[in-house]
Every structure is written in structure tokens, then in C-alpha cells.
Amino acid sequence: MNEFRLSTALHFASALLTARFYMQGVTTCAYIALLSQVGENIACRLRQNLFKSFLHQDVSFYDEHKTGELIDRLTSDVQASAECLR
């Protein structure tokens, strides 16, 4: 009888551990997906705000700054910031 109890207890414990690891995997996946979505939304809003800012600049601003540098900032720096949230 004691062997049966021990066997049942071990099966129960292994089932609990399996369920816990499964739930941990599901919640980790959901966390990563949510964080990725939030990071992309922030990057999108940041790009839009920068683009609006570029549209409202005076012509002298573009005389002082190279267009390639501005576009590089708009794309790569924003993407680097978004990578921090992933």
C-alpha cells in the first residue's frame, strides 16, 4: 500500500511540475509577444513624431543638416531604441 501511495504522489508531483512548466512557457511567450508589440508601437509613434517635426522645420534647418543624416536618425536610431524594448 505504501508503494502505491508513493507512486501516486510521484505521478501527481510530476504532473504538477509539467503543468507549471507548460504555464511558464505560455506566459513567457505571451510576455515576449506583448513586449514586442509595445516596442513596435512606440517605434512607430516615435517615427511619426519625428517625421512631423521634420515637416515643420524651417528651410535653414535643412541647410545646416544633411538630409541623409536626418533619414539615418529617423530609421536606425529609432530602430535601435525599439530593440531595447524587445
C-alpha positions as CSV (number, residue, x, y, z in Angstrom):
1,M,0.0,0.0,0.0
2,N,2.9,2.4,0.8
3,E,4.4,1.8,-2.7
4,F,1.0,2.7,-4.3
5,R,0.9,6.0,-2.3
6,L,4.5,6.8,-3.2
7,S,3.8,6.1,-6.9
8,T,0.7,8.2,-6.9
9,A,2.4,11.0,-5.1
10,L,5.3,10.9,-7.7
11,H,2.8,10.9,-10.6
12,F,1.0,13.8,-9.0
13,A,4.2,15.8,-8.4
14,S,5.4,15.2,-11.9
15,A,2.0,16.3,-13.3
16,L,2.2,19.5,-11.3
17,L,5.7,20.2,-12.5
18,T,4.7,19.6,-16.1
19,A,1.7,21.8,-15.8
20,R,3.9,24.5,-14.2
21,F,6.5,24.4,-16.9
22,Y,3.8,24.5,-19.6
23,M,2.2,27.5,-18.0
24,Q,5.5,29.2,-17.7
25,G,6.2,28.6,-21.4
26,V,2.8,30.0,-22.3
27,T,3.2,33.1,-20.1
28,T,6.7,33.7,-21.4
29,C,5.5,33.5,-24.9
30,A,2.7,36.0,-24.2
31,Y,5.1,38.3,-22.4
32,I,7.5,38.4,-25.3
33,A,4.7,38.9,-27.9
34,L,3.2,41.8,-25.8
35,L,6.6,43.4,-25.3
36,S,7.4,43.2,-29.0
37,Q,4.1,44.8,-29.9
38,V,4.6,47.6,-27.4
39,G,8.1,48.2,-28.7
40,E,6.9,48.4,-32.3
41,N,4.0,50.7,-31.3
42,I,6.5,53.0,-29.5
43,A,8.9,53.0,-32.5
44,C,6.0,53.8,-34.9
45,R,4.8,56.7,-32.8
46,L,8.4,58.0,-32.5
47,R,8.9,57.8,-36.3
48,Q,5.6,59.6,-36.9
49,N,6.5,62.4,-34.4
50,L,10.0,62.8,-35.9
51,F,8.5,63.0,-39.4
52,K,6.0,65.6,-38.3
53,S,8.9,67.5,-36.7
54,F,10.8,67.3,-40.0
55,L,7.8,68.7,-41.9
56,H,7.6,71.7,-39.6
57,Q,11.3,72.7,-39.7
58,D,12.4,75.9,-41.4
59,V,14.4,75.6,-44.7
60,S,17.5,76.8,-42.8
61,F,17.3,73.6,-40.7
62,Y,17.9,71.6,-43.8
63,D,20.7,73.9,-44.9
64,E,22.5,73.1,-41.7
65,H,21.8,69.4,-41.5
66,K,22.4,66.8,-44.2
67,T,19.3,65.0,-45.3
68,G,21.0,61.7,-45.2
69,E,21.8,62.1,-41.6
70,L,18.3,63.0,-40.8
71,I,16.9,60.0,-42.6
72,D,19.5,57.8,-40.9
73,R,18.4,59.1,-37.5
74,L,14.8,58.5,-38.4
75,T,15.4,54.9,-39.3
76,S,18.3,53.5,-37.5
77,D,18.2,55.3,-34.2
78,V,14.5,54.7,-33.8
79,Q,15.0,51.1,-34.6
80,A,17.8,50.8,-32.0
81,S,15.5,52.3,-29.4
82,A,12.8,49.8,-30.3
83,E,15.3,47.0,-29.9
84,C,15.8,48.0,-26.3
85,L,12.2,47.0,-25.6
86,R,12.4,43.6,-27.1
